[in-house]
Amino acid sequence: MTTAAAPFTSAIMQVEKDWIDYNGHMNMAYYNVLFDRGSDEAFEAMGLGPAYARARKLTIYTAEIHLCYVRELHLADRVRVSFQLLDFDEKRLHAFQEIQHADGWLAATCESLSLHIDMSGPRVAPFPADIMANVEAMRAAHAALPVPVRAGRSIGIKRKA
């Protein structure tokens, strides 16, 4: 693993022209693109990047996400994506991410469950020992972080009694 940052933080990314919708802000689909790019950097730090997939025929698939839009992003806004590993087992990763504007404000959050996949199936498969050690190291680095306030949210309409 190349880093044990807590939380892991991506390189700066910029909102692209093609991502802007007819309302003049970033279309909702591209928040997911930013989260995906940020998680790719975190996965690379754990040894789960493209070279791992090519060489070992093992990879990561997303099983579930919960995305919350907090504040609009606009053309050329600069952002970073954080990645906090909340939990893991021998085949799964539970993570929480935030898109933070370069000025420091929160744009969106994403909670995800990812699966470790043997591409010969494809089927869910245990992490190899060397990768599990990297996952454990990232989780240990993140263990002292507070559980994000927005983690574990569900969707629903709250009714007044």
For each residue, the residues with C-beta under 8 A, 3 or more apart:
1: 4 45 46 47 134 137 138
2: 44 45
3: 8 45
4: 1 137 138 140 141
5: 8 9 141
6: 84 141 142 144 145
7: 82 83 84 142 145
8: 3 5 41 42 45 82 83 84 85 138
9: 5 80 81 82 83
10: 13 37 38 41 42 80 81 82 83
11: 41 80
12: 78 79 80 102
13: 10 34 37 38 78 79 80 81
14: 76 77 78 79
15: 19 20 26 30 73 74 75 76 77 78 79
16: 19 30 75
17: 20 75
18:
19: 15 16 26 27 30 33 75
20: 15 17 24 25 26 27 74 75
21: 24 25 26 27
22:
23:
24: 20 21 74
25: 20 21 72 73 74
26: 15 19 20 21 30 31 72 73 74 75 77
27: 19 20 21 30
28: 31 32 69
29: 32 33
30: 15 16 19 26 27 33 34
31: 26 28 34 35 67 69 73 99 107 108 110
32: 28 29 35 36 65 67 110
33: 19 29 30 36 37
34: 13 30 31 37 38 79 81 99 108
35: 31 32 38 39 65 67 81 97 99 108 110 112
36: 32 33 39 40
37: 10 13 33 34 40 41 81
38: 10 13 34 35 41 42 80 81 82 83 97 99
39: 35 36 42 43 81 83 95 97 112 114
40: 36 37 43 44 49
41: 8 10 11 37 38 44 45 81 83
42: 8 10 38 39 45 46 83 85 95 138
43: 39 40 46 48 49 60
44: 2 40 41 47 48 49 50
45: 1 2 3 8 41 42 134 138
46: 1 42 43 131 134 135 138
47: 1 44 52 130 131 134
48: 43 44 52 53 59 60 116 131 134
49: 40 43 44 52 53
50: 44 53 54
51: 54 55
52: 47 48 49 55 56 58 59 131
53: 48 49 50 56 57 58 59 119
54: 50 51 57
55: 51 52
56: 52 53 128
57: 53 54 118 119 120
58: 52 53 116 117 118 119 125 128
59: 48 52 53 116 117 119
60: 43 48 93 114 115 116 117
61: 114 115 117 122
62: 65 112 113 114 115
63: 92 112 113 114 115
64: 112 113
65: 32 35 62 110 111 112 113
66: 110 111 112 153 155
67: 31 32 35 108 109 110
68: 108 109 110 150 153
69: 28 31 72 107 108
70: 106 107 108 109
71: 101 105 106 107 108
72: 25 26 69 107
73: 15 25 26 31 77 79 99 101 107
74: 15 20 24 25 26 77
75: 15 16 17 19 20 26
76: 14 15
77: 14 15 26 73 74 101 102 107
78: 12 13 14 15 101 102
79: 12 13 14 15 34 73 99 100 101 102 107
80: 9 10 11 12 13 38 99 100 102
81: 9 10 13 34 35 37 38 39 41 97 98 99 100
82: 7 8 9 10 38 97 98 100
83: 7 8 9 10 38 39 41 42 95 96 97
84: 6 7 8 95 96 97 142 145 148
85: 8 42 88 93 94 95 135 138 139 142
86: 94 95 96 142 147 151
87: 93 94 139
88: 85 92 93 94 135 136 139
89: 92
90: 126 127 132
91: 115 116 124 125 126 127
92: 63 88 89 113 114 115 116 124
93: 60 85 87 88 112 113 114 116 135
94: 85 86 87 88 111 112 113
95: 39 42 83 84 85 86 111 112 114
96: 83 84 86 109 110 111 112 148 150 151
97: 35 38 39 81 82 83 84 109 110 111 112
98: 81 82 106 108 109 110 148
99: 31 34 35 38 73 79 80 81 106 107 108 109 110
100: 79 80 81 82 104 105 106 107
101: 71 73 77 78 79 104 105 106 107
102: 12 77 78 79 80
103:
104: 100 101
105: 71 100 101
106: 70 71 98 99 100 101 109
107: 31 69 70 71 72 73 77 79 99 100 101
108: 31 34 35 67 68 69 70 71 98 99
109: 67 68 70 96 97 98 99 106 148 150
110: 31 32 35 65 66 67 68 96 97 98 99
111: 65 66 94 95 96 97 150 151 152 153
112: 35 39 62 63 64 65 66 93 94 95 96 97
113: 62 63 64 65 92 93 94
114: 39 60 61 62 63 92 93 95
115: 60 61 62 63 91 92 124
116: 48 58 59 60 91 92 93 124 125 126 127 131
117: 58 59 60 61 121 122 123 124 125
118: 57 58 121 122 123 124 125
119: 53 57 58 59 122
120: 57 123
121: 117 118 125
122: 61 117 118 119
123: 117 118 120
124: 91 92 115 116 117 118
125: 58 91 116 117 118 121
126: 90 91 116 132
127: 90 91 116 131 132 135
128: 56 58 131 132
129: 132 133
130: 47 133 134
131: 46 47 48 52 116 127 128 134 135
132: 90 126 127 128 129 135 136
133: 129 130 136 137
134: 1 45 46 47 48 130 131 137 138
135: 46 85 88 93 127 131 132 138 139
136: 88 132 133 139 140
137: 1 4 133 134 140 141
138: 1 4 8 42 45 46 85 134 135 141 142
139: 85 87 88 135 136 142 143
140: 4 136 137 143
141: 4 5 6 137 138
142: 6 7 84 85 86 138 139 145
143: 139 140
144: 6
145: 6 7 84 142
146:
147: 86 151 152
148: 84 96 98 109 151
149:
150: 68 96 109 111 153
151: 86 96 111 147 148
152: 111 147
153: 66 68 111 150
154:
155: 66
156:
157:
158:
159:
160:
161:
